[in-house]
Amino acid sequence: MKRKVVYNRWKVPSEEIQEQQNFDSILKDLKKDSAIYWKSIGFWGTVGTSAVALFFLITQF
């Protein structure tokens, strides 16, 4: 596969870069989401499915 190299890339304005640098909201969302995940149905569904599969594996062998 041949690599594509772009020599004359367009420059991103510094104002646009500063608009996207919103690290405080990223950290706030990260802290908020990490504590809630174990309370979600997806987490307990995965744990329950794994427990049932482990039970059947242990009883079969």
C-alpha positions in Angstrom: 0.0 0.0 0.0 1.3 3.4 -1.0 1.4 6.2 1.6 -0.2 9.5 0.7 1.8 12.5 1.8 0.1 16.0 1.7 2.8 18.6 1.2 0.7 21.8 1.0 -1.6 21.2 4.0 -4.0 23.9 4.9 -3.2 25.7 8.2 -5.7 25.6 11.1 -6.2 29.0 12.6 -5.1 29.4 16.2 -8.6 30.7 17.1 -10.1 27.4 16.0 -7.6 25.5 18.0 -8.3 27.5 21.1 -12.1 27.0 20.7 -11.5 23.2 20.7 -9.2 23.2 23.8 -11.9 22.8 26.4 -10.1 20.6 28.9 -12.1 21.5 31.9 -15.3 20.1 30.4 -13.5 17.0 29.3 -12.3 16.3 32.8 -15.7 17.1 34.3 -17.4 14.7 31.9 -14.8 12.0 32.6 -15.3 12.3 36.3 -19.1 12.2 36.0 -19.2 9.2 33.7 -16.8 7.0 35.6 -18.8 6.8 38.8 -22.1 6.2 37.0 -21.1 3.2 34.8 -21.3 0.5 37.4 -24.9 1.6 38.1 -26.0 1.2 34.5 -27.9 -1.8 33.1 -25.1 -2.5 30.6 -22.6 -3.1 33.3 -24.9 -5.5 35.3 -26.0 -7.2 32.1 -22.4 -7.9 31.2 -21.6 -9.1 34.8 -24.7 -11.3 34.8 -24.0 -12.9 31.5 -20.4 -13.6 32.5 -21.5 -15.1 35.7 -24.0 -17.4 34.0 -21.4 -18.4 31.4 -18.8 -19.1 34.1 -21.4 -21.2 36.0 -22.1 -23.4 33.0 -18.4 -23.8 32.2 -17.6 -24.9 35.8 -20.5 -27.3 36.0 -19.8 -28.9 32.5 -16.1 -29.5 33.2 
